Amino acid sequence: MTIEKEVSIIFGILDSGAGGLLAAKKLHEICPCADIIYYGDSANMPYGSKSSEEIIKLSKKSAEHLVSQGADAILIACGTVSSVALTELRSLYNIPFFGVIEKAAQTAAEKTKTGRIGIISTPATMKSGAFKNSIKALGKDCIIEEASSDKLAEMLERKKATLSEITNEIAYCTKNLREAQIDTLILGCTHFPLAIEEFKKALPGVSLIDSGACAAEEIAQSTGAYKAEKEQKAKNIEGKLIIQTSGEAQIFQTIADELFGKDKLIVTKLCL
């Protein structure tokens, strides 16, 4: 069943799990009158250690679902899918798709004062070189240092790791970034801002770029949703926020409650 379209735009958001909920929250804050349908494929996460073929296959299923629900534009709130499958997805549908790469790269290039930029992502994203290439394409003379973790996204989503284990993982995988004396870091996996305080402790004084939040601002601006907000508010229209996951709904619900407030949203399980 698709959403009855009372609003000017319906945003679809897809991610490998719950990390993209931060982008959904940002987009909802910017455009509270827009409908948002979120699908997190937690049953198949982490994506970061999968092959490109598998990532594309899984993200196609999520995108097809969001399109079938009436999405006018889709935000890929996942660094791995953005770096591996964005071009493929754009070629399949006649609606705009937005990834988390380009806007975050632009923001980092604008924010750095020393020209030393770090990127931390999943192994698949790092292998693609998407963030690094996007920064280089801007033509700025920057030194870029990359790091990755194949554990952190799952540690943050599954809620099974202790704070000490998460802190140790972040300290371990950012060692080369500290040594490179970066002043700006792109959090290239949308799960990573769930541990924003731990990253601040590991890299004191470093500006942290939330790639999901950057993308939320970009999709709102590019689709004209910013401009439509005033008219929608005048009509007292409030957008719906629908959260679906292929994984354990209760774990997903815990993260949603932490971000949006307890009992504000109901997460439903949906296997595609």
N, C-alpha and C positions, 0 to 999 in steps of 0.2 A: 504494500500500500504506500503510495507516495503522499508527501505532505501537501495539504491543500494550500495553494499559494496565495496568502494574504499579504505577504511581504514583497519588497521589490527584488530581493535576491535570496537565493538559497546557496549557502556555502557547503561543500563537502570537504571533509578533512580525513586523510588516511595516514596511518602510521603502522609500524610493526608492533606497537603496543601502546602503553599509556603515556610515553614521553610527550607526544604531541598534544596532550591535554593542556599543557602550558600554552601552546600556540592557540588552542581553542579558547582558553580563558582570555588571552590577549585580544583575540578577534572579537569575542563577545563583549569585552569592555569597550572596544572601538566602535562596534556596530551592534548595539544591544537590540536593535529592531530587526536584524537579519536572522533568518533561520540557519542553524548549523547542524549538520549531521556528521557525526564522528564515528569512524570505524577503525578500531585497533585490533590488528591480527595477532593478539597475544599467544594464541595456540601455536603459532609458528615462529615466534621470536626466540632467540635473536636472529635478525636478518644479516647482521654484520659479518658473520662467518660463513654465509651461504654463497653459492656460485651465482654469477650474474644471471644465468638462465633461470634459476629458481626464484631469485628476487623479482625478476620481470614477470614470471608466471603468477606469483602470489599477489603482486601489486596490481596486475590486470584484473584479478578477481575482485579485489577491494574497490578499484576504480569503477568497474562495471556495476557493482552494487550501488555506489553513490550516484552514478549517472541514472540508474533505474529509479532512484528515489527523487529525481528531479533537480539534482545539483546544477547550478548555473556556472559554477567555477569550482575547481578543486585545488586545495592546498595539500601538497605532499609534505606533511610535517615529520619527515624522516630523512636524515642525511643520507642514509644508505640508498633508499629508493630514489631520492633526488639525484644522486650521483650516478646511479646505474640505469634507472628505468624511465626517467623523465622524458627523454626524447621519444622513446617508444610509445609512451602513453599519450603524448601530444599528437602523435601521428594517427591515433586510433579514434579520437573523439573530436567533435566540433565545438568543444567548450574549452576555455583556457585552463591550463594547469600551471601551478606555481610551485617551485621547489624552494629549498632553504639555502641554496648555495650562493647565488649572485648577490642578493641584498646583504647577506652577512659579510661577504667578501668586500663589498663596497664600504660597508660600515666600518670594518676593521681598517681598511686602507685610509679612510678619512680620520679615524680616531688615533691611530698610532702617532707618536711623537718622535720615536727613535727609528722607525722603519723596521722594527723587529717584531714580526707577527708570528704567533703560534696557532696551530690548528690541532685540536684533539677530536678524534672521531672513531668510528669502527674500522676494523681492518679493510673491509670492502670499500668504504669511502676513501680511505687513505690510498689504497691501491689504485683507485680511479683517477686520483690527482685532481678531482673536480674543484675543490676549494683553492688549491694552489694555483691551478690554471686560471681560475676566475680572478684572483688577485693580480697575477702577472698580466692578464689581458687589460687591466686598468692602466698599465703603463707606468706604475709607480715603482721607484727603486726601493724594493723591500727585501729584507732577508727573511725567509720563511722557514720555520722549523715545524715538523709534524710529529705527532704521537698518536697512538691508538690504544684502545683496550677492547679485548674480545669478551670481557667479563662484566664490565661496569653497568651496561644497560640492563642486563638480566638481574644483576644484584639489586639495582634500584627498583626494578619492577616486581620481582618475586617476593620482596620483603622478607627474605630469609637470611640475608647478610646482616651482621652487626654493624654499628656505626664505626667501630674500630676497623673492621675488615674493609669497609668502603673507604675510610680515610687512608688506610695502607695502600689500597689499590690505586687511588688517585695520586698519592705521593710517589708510588713506583712508576706509574705511566707518565708522570709529568717531569721526571728527573731531567731529561734532556732539554725540556722547555725552560727550566730554571737555569740550567747551564748556558743556554743560548741567550739569556738575559732579555727575553721578550718583554714588551710592555703592553701587548694586546693579545688576547687569546679568543679564538672562535671556538665555541662549544658546538662542534659539528654534528653531534648526535643530540636529538631533542630530549633524550632521557637525561642527559648530563646536568642540565640546570636544576633537576630535582635534588642535586647535591651541590648547589651553588655555594653554600657556606663552607663546605669542605674544600672546594676549589679556591675560594678566597684565602683560606688558611694555607693551602699548599703553594699559592702564588700571590703573596701579599703585594699590593700595589699595582697588580696587573689588571687592566680593563678587560672585563669578560663580556663577550658578545654572544647573546642568546639567539641562535640562528632561527629558531622557531618564531620568536617574537618579531624578529626582523621581517620574516616572511608574512606574518599576520598583517603587519603594517602595509607591506607591499601589495597584498591581494586586495585589501580595503581601498587603497588608493587607485590601483589599476582598474578595478571594476566599477569605480564611481560610487561605491557603497558609502563612503564618507559623505558625499553630497546628498545622498538619498536619506540620510539619517534624520535631518531636520524635518522633512516632510512626513516621514514615518512616525516620528515622535508626536507631531501635531495631530496625527490621527489616533494617537494612543495605542499604537501597534507594538507589541512586545514579541520579539523573536523567540522561537523554540530552540532548545539545545538538546539534541538527542544523542546519547552516547551508547555505542554498541561495541561488543568485543567478541572475538571467537574463543577467547580463553576463559579463565575463571572470573566470573562476574564479581565475586566478593572481593577479590584482590584488587580488581580494577575500581570497584566502588570505594575502597579505602583510600586510594589515591585521589579519586574524584572528590571525596569528602574533604580531604586535606586542602585541596586547591579551591574548591567552590563553596565549602561549608557543608556541614553534615545535613543530610536529608534534602539538599537543594536539587539534586539530580538522582535519577534512578538509572543505573547501568543495566542493560539487558544483554543476554548472551545470544549471539547469532552466528552460526557456522555457515559459511557459504559453500 
